[in-house]
Amino acid sequence: MNQTTPQLTRTDAAWLDAHWMPFTGNREFKAHPRMLVAAEGIYYTDAEGKKILDGLSGLWCTGLGHGRREIVEAISRQAATIDYAPSFQYGHPASFALANKIKELTPDGLDYVFFTTSGSDAVETALKIARAYWRARGQGTKTRLIGREKGYHGVNFGGISVGGLGPNRKAFGQGVEAAHLPHTQMAQHDKAHAFTRGMPQRGAELADELLKLIALHDASNIAAVIVEPFAGSAGVVIPPAGYLQRLREICTANNILLIFDEVITGFGRCGAYTGAAAFGVTPDLMTIAKQVTNGTQPLGAVVAKKDIYDAFMATGGPEYMVELFHGYTYSAHPIACAAGVAALDLLVQEKAIERVAGLAPYFENAIHSLKGAKHVTDIRNFGLAAGRTLAPAPGEPARRPFEVAMKCLASGLYARYGGDTIQIAPPFIIEKPEIDRLVSILGDALDATA
Ligand SMILES: Cc1ncc(COP(=O)(O)O)c(C=O)c1O
């Protein structure tokens, strides 16, 4: 099934023009197209037939590697059996199979799975469930949402409102009422924390800032706090030891729901099935996407505690009535669900979690060997994820990461650049010599960048 022979593709400007590409410098791309035409294992193939090491597992979503036969076959079987089925008022077996698998792999108590089509939709769904939950409980004033600086929760209005990345918010006007906790990128609070390996040992007190927001807005007006267990898109920002526990305590004490956005941390990246399991804290709602289908099909979900599900069932009116007026045409799409079942089965069978946990110390050492490399002011890591902050070029903080990533690509490595960071999150199936190669290409690219 794998397409190992590069397809001939057109790269002339007129043909490229029609696709307005997402989160892309369209003008630059169309002048210098980077076309990926095939993928297998941990490598992409570009239009010239060159192998490119996949240093970010696609977009944090293909941990099991590309072209996995079991997933491809499940997709193909499902498409041939029932290509689409409405998930409003009718059902099909694949969604129940996937919901049960997700229930098994997420922490005890997170037992009800609401399917969406992406991570952004999962976030919107979780925020809406949080507000509607309090209303169902007779506390309809609890509507305010609290996110965190540097948080990334997708691109819809709720998500950018609780999100904490300026460029993702500034062009889009008024959002949803939200407040923000301080970020936990510790080197920006105190330079002494730069190059911390794994979890910072200091900084848990940043969670107490939530008490100030509660004093300001009052818990009777706050529905939920949403955070990523570790923030990926901001450049891998790790929670200090005890920080998530403290957030949990404050939320519980003040009747505020805690949402973990696990779109990146879910299903392997942390060396555990979830960030919740890795950090030992269970939220009330969890959003997932990406790795659920190993990136092969668009699918997201919200996983909710029983108490939340029950509140909707108890106040839903007659049994034939809809309890939550929310859902997408492609919620629980049969092909995406079949891909999810196959991908999660593989994750378990191949002991991917143990593999990530086993490789993490090697990866940490390899990545931190770049301490002292040109331009690098901080390195952060957890599981198989790492972020590097680069000193800004004068007046253009985003330029160097872009230039480094382009040099990496020329040497056969796909690395993601964003803001002043370079992010690395290789597939779970990577081997140690490939980690070494990745780090060596990255080091050379940093050296060669002005
Ligand atoms: C934590 C988090 N939430 C939400 C999203 C949005 O997911 P999607 O791009 O599938 O809408 C992402 C995507 O990177 C993410 O990292």
Ligand as a Chemical Component Dictionary entry (heavy atoms), coordinates in Angstrom:
data_LIG
# 
_chem_comp.id                   LIG 
_chem_comp.type                 NON-POLYMER 
_chem_comp.pdbx_formal_charge   0 
_chem_comp.three_letter_code    LIG 
# 
loop_
_chem_comp_atom.comp_id 
_chem_comp_atom.atom_id 
_chem_comp_atom.alt_atom_id 
_chem_comp_atom.type_symbol 
_chem_comp_atom.charge 
_chem_comp_atom.model_Cartn_x 
_chem_comp_atom.model_Cartn_y 
_chem_comp_atom.model_Cartn_z 
_chem_comp_atom.pdbx_ordinal 
LIG C1 C1 C 0 -3.212 20.970 22.712 1  
LIG C2 C2 C 0 -3.915 21.145 21.411 2  
LIG N1 N1 N 0 -5.226 21.389 21.393 3  
LIG C3 C3 C 0 -5.910 21.517 20.243 4  
LIG C4 C4 C 0 -5.267 21.420 19.037 5  
LIG C5 C5 C 0 -6.047 21.606 17.768 6  
LIG O1 O1 O 0 -6.176 20.415 17.104 7  
LIG P1 P1 P 0 -6.596 20.412 15.544 8  
LIG O2 O2 O 0 -5.448 21.024 14.800 9  
LIG O3 O3 O 0 -6.829 18.960 15.255 10 
LIG O4 O4 O 0 -7.834 21.219 15.428 11 
LIG C6 C6 C 0 -3.901 21.159 18.997 12 
LIG C7 C7 C 0 -3.193 21.052 17.724 13 
LIG O5 O5 O 0 -1.986 21.055 17.643 14 
LIG C8 C8 C 0 -3.196 21.031 20.210 15 
LIG O6 O6 O 0 -1.880 20.827 20.239 16 
# 
loop_
_chem_comp_bond.comp_id 
_chem_comp_bond.atom_id_1 
_chem_comp_bond.atom_id_2 
_chem_comp_bond.value_order 
_chem_comp_bond.pdbx_ordinal 
LIG C1 C2 SING 1  
LIG C2 N1 SING 2  
LIG C2 C8 DOUB 3  
LIG N1 C3 DOUB 4  
LIG C3 C4 SING 5  
LIG C4 C5 SING 6  
LIG C4 C6 DOUB 7  
LIG C5 O1 SING 8  
LIG O1 P1 SING 9  
LIG P1 O2 DOUB 10 
LIG P1 O3 SING 11 
LIG P1 O4 SING 12 
LIG C6 C7 SING 13 
LIG C6 C8 SING 14 
LIG C7 O5 DOUB 15 
LIG C8 O6 SING 16 
# 
